[in-house]
Amino acid sequence: MIALKTAVAVQYGAIALMIAAVDSPSAVPLSELQRKHATTTESWSLYTKVKSRSGNEQYIALFFLCGKFMLFSGNYIHYSRLTLPSKEYCHESSTIIPPFGTIEHDYSALNEKIGGNAITAETTSSRISITADFSRLKGSFYLSQKKQQVTFRDVLKSDYDKRRFDWYILPRCGVTMYTAGANPDTLFGNGHFHQFWGKGGESNCDWIVAHTESGYDMIIANFPEEKQHLSWLPGNYIMVSRPDGSLKKITRFKLTLHRWWKSELSNNKYPLSYTVVAPHYPMTLAITAFKKNQIKKISGKEYWYGFGSVTGTIHDEPQHGWAYISPLGAAD
């Protein structure tokens, strides 16, 4: 066991992000083989729901990537925000193309330095803090860990060293957001934080992060049958963090897609509704997008990543919540 201490500071033009974290209880050191391949890609993401005193809900996704991912090479910073009940949606992104140096990691603390001093990481805080300075999203996020950290070894259920990447997640964080601007506000909620480093990416699967009000948090990864041989992982899975923080890996389940939406800009079709049935857990959930159009452009390419509702039952108990949906493997 080692303590996690991370800080990332990024500033390009009008966009600035900063993150710092310390004392995550179960960070696992990389193997020597993983160290060899951990200088290609670094990314982190935060998905959160926060609520103001007036009752408005904001669903916000922040994403940071540097290195090589699929066909991309560079640094990418983007966010999306959906406000309910108005269904107002906005997105901004920034892409910084190489040249830049290699990604260097301090494996004992997950500190990092990218391209000399262009992006540096230091331990500056005992909590995760993120400051976003976009034209339409200005504010500070403060995260407190609420549950046991989940590592990739928890998903594998083995110490599998042939892979060339690693990741960990904080399945549930308490989130306080202070907005800046003409009408500052304080919002409270919960979120999911995820950090990845290594080679490649799970580019072929549907990836859903779901949270329920009763305390369940889960990752659902589902690969189209014709793409399963490209997977990093040994098959499809649902990783469930129960309300008490204990973990359950589910491999026997069915993810079914129901409704689709067609983008007028690209003619691409994206799923809007899923059902997830795991009879041996047991779990039956419906996941439905809050808004059809949650597309974003990154480096000129269209993507659909969005937020939705969660309803259904786990162990026959009614469930309500929200989800972040990444339909990268879906096919009509």
C-alpha positions in Angstrom: 0.0 0.0 0.0 1.2 3.5 -0.8 -0.3 6.9 -0.5 -1.4 8.7 -3.7 -0.2 12.3 -4.1 -1.0 13.9 -7.5 -1.2 17.4 -8.9 -1.6 18.5 -12.4 -1.5 22.1 -13.6 -2.5 22.9 -17.2 -2.9 26.3 -18.8 -3.3 26.9 -22.5 -5.0 30.1 -23.7 -8.3 30.6 -21.9 -8.4 27.2 -20.3 -6.8 26.3 -17.0 -7.2 23.1 -15.0 -5.5 22.1 -11.7 -5.9 18.9 -9.7 -4.3 17.7 -6.5 -4.9 14.6 -4.5 -3.3 12.9 -1.6 -3.7 9.8 0.7 -5.8 7.6 -1.5 -5.7 4.4 0.6 -5.1 1.6 -1.9 -2.9 2.8 -4.8 -0.9 -0.1 -6.2 2.6 0.2 -7.6 3.1 -0.6 -11.2 5.0 -3.7 -12.3 8.3 -3.3 -14.1 6.6 -4.2 -17.4 3.9 -1.6 -16.8 6.6 1.0 -16.0 8.2 0.3 -19.4 5.0 1.2 -21.2 3.6 4.0 -19.0 5.1 6.9 -20.9 2.6 7.0 -23.8 -0.7 8.3 -22.4 -2.0 10.0 -19.2 -5.7 10.9 -18.7 -8.1 11.7 -16.0 -11.8 12.4 -15.9 -14.4 13.7 -13.4 -18.1 13.1 -13.8 -20.3 14.8 -11.3 -23.8 15.9 -10.4 -24.1 18.9 -8.2 -27.2 20.7 -7.0 -27.7 24.4 -6.1 -29.8 25.6 -3.2 -32.4 26.8 -5.7 -32.8 23.2 -6.9 -31.2 23.3 -10.3 -29.1 20.3 -11.1 -25.8 20.5 -13.1 -24.2 17.4 -14.6 -20.5 18.2 -15.5 -17.8 16.1 -17.1 -14.2 17.2 -17.1 -11.6 15.4 -19.2 -7.9 15.7 -19.6 -5.6 13.7 -21.9 -2.0 14.0 -23.0 -0.1 11.6 -25.2 -1.4 9.1 -27.8 -4.9 7.7 -27.7 -6.4 5.8 -30.7 -5.5 8.0 -33.7 -4.9 11.2 -31.7 -1.6 12.6 -30.5 -1.5 15.7 -28.3 -3.0 17.3 -25.3 -6.8 17.5 -25.0 -8.9 19.3 -22.4 -12.6 19.4 -22.7 -15.8 19.6 -20.6 -19.5 19.2 -21.1 -22.3 20.5 -18.9 -26.0 19.7 -18.8 -28.4 21.7 -16.6 -31.8 20.4 -15.5 -34.7 21.0 -15.7 -33.9 23.4 -18.5 -31.8 20.8 -20.5 -29.4 23.5 -21.3 -26.2 21.9 -22.7 -22.8 23.3 -23.5 -19.4 22.0 -24.4 -15.9 23.4 -24.9 -12.6 21.8 -25.8 -9.0 22.7 -26.5 -6.5 20.7 -28.4 -2.7 21.3 -28.2 -0.8 19.4 -30.9 2.8 18.2 -30.4 5.8 18.6 -30.3 6.0 17.9 -26.6 8.3 15.7 -24.5 7.6 12.3 -22.9 5.3 11.8 -20.0 7.4 11.2 -16.9 5.9 9.6 -13.8 6.9 9.3 -10.2 5.5 5.8 -9.7 5.5 6.1 -5.9 3.2 9.1 -5.9 1.8 9.4 -9.4 3.2 12.9 -9.8 4.1 13.8 -13.4 5.9 16.1 -15.7 5.0 16.5 -19.4 7.1 18.2 -22.0 9.6 19.8 -19.6 7.8 22.4 -17.5 4.8 22.8 -19.8 2.7 20.6 -17.5 4.0 19.8 -14.0 2.6 17.9 -11.1 3.3 18.6 -7.4 1.7 17.6 -4.1 -0.1 20.8 -3.0 -3.2 19.7 -1.2 -4.7 16.9 1.0 -7.8 16.7 -1.2 -8.6 16.7 -4.9 -9.2 20.2 -6.2 -9.9 21.2 -9.7 -10.2 24.7 -11.1 -11.8 25.2 -14.5 -11.5 28.4 -16.4 -13.4 28.1 -19.6 -15.5 30.8 -21.2 -18.7 29.2 -20.1 -17.6 27.2 -17.1 -15.6 29.0 -14.4 -15.4 27.5 -11.0 -13.6 25.4 -8.5 -14.3 21.8 -7.5 -13.3 20.2 -4.2 -13.6 16.4 -3.9 -13.5 14.2 -0.8 -13.2 10.5 -1.2 -16.3 8.6 0.1 -15.5 5.0 -0.8 -12.7 2.5 -1.3 -10.6 3.1 -4.4 -11.0 0.6 -7.2 -8.0 -0.6 -9.2 -7.7 -2.4 -12.4 -6.5 -5.5 -10.5 -9.9 -5.5 -8.8 -11.5 -5.8 -12.2 -9.1 -8.5 -13.3 -9.2 -10.4 -10.0 -5.5 -11.3 -10.8 -2.1 -9.7 -11.1 -2.0 -9.6 -14.9 1.3 -8.0 -16.0 1.0 -8.6 -19.8 -1.1 -5.4 -20.2 0.6 -2.1 -20.9 -1.5 0.2 -18.9 -3.1 0.7 -15.5 -5.9 2.7 -13.9 -7.7 3.4 -10.7 -11.1 5.0 -9.9 -12.6 6.8 -6.9 -16.2 5.5 -7.4 -17.9 8.1 -5.2 -16.6 11.5 -4.1 -18.3 14.2 -2.3 -18.2 17.3 -4.5 -18.5 21.0 -3.6 -18.4 23.4 -6.5 -18.0 27.2 -6.2 -19.0 29.0 -9.4 -17.3 32.2 -10.5 -18.7 35.1 -12.5 -21.6 37.6 -12.2 -23.8 35.2 -10.2 -21.5 33.0 -8.0 -23.1 30.0 -6.3 -22.2 27.0 -4.2 -23.3 23.6 -5.4 -23.1 20.2 -3.6 -23.2 16.7 -4.9 -21.3 13.6 -5.7 -19.0 12.4 -8.5 -16.7 9.8 -10.0 -13.0 10.3 -10.6 -10.9 8.1 -12.9 -7.2 8.2 -13.8 -5.5 6.1 -16.5 -2.0 5.8 -17.8 -0.3 3.5 -20.3 -0.9 2.6 -23.9 -4.1 2.5 -25.9 -7.6 2.9 -24.7 -10.9 1.0 -24.4 -12.1 2.5 -27.6 -14.3 -0.4 -28.7 -16.8 -0.7 -25.8 -19.8 0.9 -24.4 -18.7 2.5 -21.1 -21.3 3.6 -18.6 -20.6 5.0 -15.1 -23.8 4.8 -13.0 -24.7 6.0 -9.5 -27.8 5.4 -7.4 -29.2 7.5 -4.5 -29.0 4.4 -2.3 -25.2 4.3 -2.6 -24.4 1.9 -5.5 -21.7 3.0 -7.9 -20.8 1.0 -10.9 -18.8 0.8 -14.2 -20.5 -1.1 -17.0 -18.2 -2.2 -19.9 -19.7 -4.0 -22.8 -18.0 -4.9 -26.1 -19.6 -5.7 -29.4 -19.0 -9.4 -30.1 -17.0 -8.7 -33.3 -14.6 -6.4 -31.3 -14.1 -8.4 -28.2 -10.7 -9.7 -29.5 -9.5 -6.1 -29.4 -10.3 -5.6 -25.7 -7.8 -5.0 -23.0 -10.0 -6.9 -20.7 -11.0 -10.6 -20.3 -14.6 -10.1 -21.4 -17.4 -7.8 -20.5 -18.0 -6.8 -16.8 -19.9 -4.7 -14.4 -17.8 -3.5 -11.4 -20.2 -2.7 -8.5 -19.2 -0.7 -5.5 -21.9 -1.4 -2.9 -23.2 1.2 -0.4 -20.7 -0.1 2.2 -17.8 0.2 -0.3 -17.3 -3.5 -0.9 -16.8 -4.6 -4.5 -18.6 -7.1 -6.7 -17.6 -8.0 -10.2 -20.4 -9.2 -12.5 -19.6 -11.0 -15.8 -23.0 -12.6 -16.6 -25.3 -9.8 -17.7 -27.1 -8.5 -20.8 -26.9 -4.9 -22.0 -29.6 -4.1 -24.6 -29.9 -0.9 -26.6 -33.4 0.5 -27.4 -33.7 4.0 -28.8 -31.4 5.9 -31.1 -30.8 9.5 -32.2 -29.4 10.6 -35.5 -27.1 13.6 -35.6 -28.0 16.1 -38.4 -24.4 17.2 -38.6 -22.8 13.8 -39.3 -25.7 11.4 -39.8 -24.2 9.2 -37.1 -26.6 7.4 -34.9 -26.2 7.2 -31.1 -28.1 5.1 -28.5 -30.3 6.9 -26.0 -31.7 4.1 -23.9 -30.3 0.9 -22.4 -31.5 -1.9 -20.1 -29.0 -3.8 -18.0 -30.1 -7.2 -16.6 -27.9 -9.3 -14.4 -30.1 -12.2 -13.2 -27.6 -13.8 -10.8 -26.8 -10.6 -8.8 -29.8 -9.7 -9.3 -30.0 -6.3 -11.1 -32.4 -4.8 -13.6 -31.7 -1.2 -14.6 -32.9 1.2 -17.3 -30.5 4.0 -18.4 -32.0 6.8 -20.5 -30.3 9.9 -21.8 -31.6 13.2 -20.4 -31.2 14.9 -23.7 -30.8 13.6 -27.3 -28.2 16.1 -28.5 -25.1 15.8 -26.2 -22.5 15.7 -29.0 -19.1 17.4 -28.9 -16.4 18.1 -31.4 -12.8 17.1 -30.5 -10.1 17.7 -33.1 -12.9 18.0 -35.7 -14.4 14.7 -35.0 -17.9 14.2 -33.5 -18.5 12.3 -30.3 -21.6 11.6 -28.2 -20.8 11.5 -24.5 -23.8 12.3 -22.2 -25.7 12.1 -19.0 -28.8 10.2 -18.3 -31.2 8.8 -15.6 -31.0 5.4 -13.8 -34.1 3.5 -12.6 -34.8 -0.1 -11.7 -34.0 -2.5 -8.9 -31.0 -4.2 -7.2 -31.8 -7.1 -5.0 -35.5 -6.2 -5.5 -34.9 -2.7 -3.9 -36.0 0.3 -6.0 -33.1 2.4 -7.5 -32.9 5.9 -8.8 -29.9 7.8 -9.9 -27.8 9.1 -12.8 -25.2 7.9 -15.3 -22.5 9.1 -17.6 -22.7 7.3 -21.0 -19.9 6.7 -23.5 -21.3 4.7 -26.4 -18.1 3.9 -28.2 -18.9 0.4 -29.2 -22.6 0.7 -30.0 -23.8 -0.3 -33.5 -27.3 0.1 -34.8 
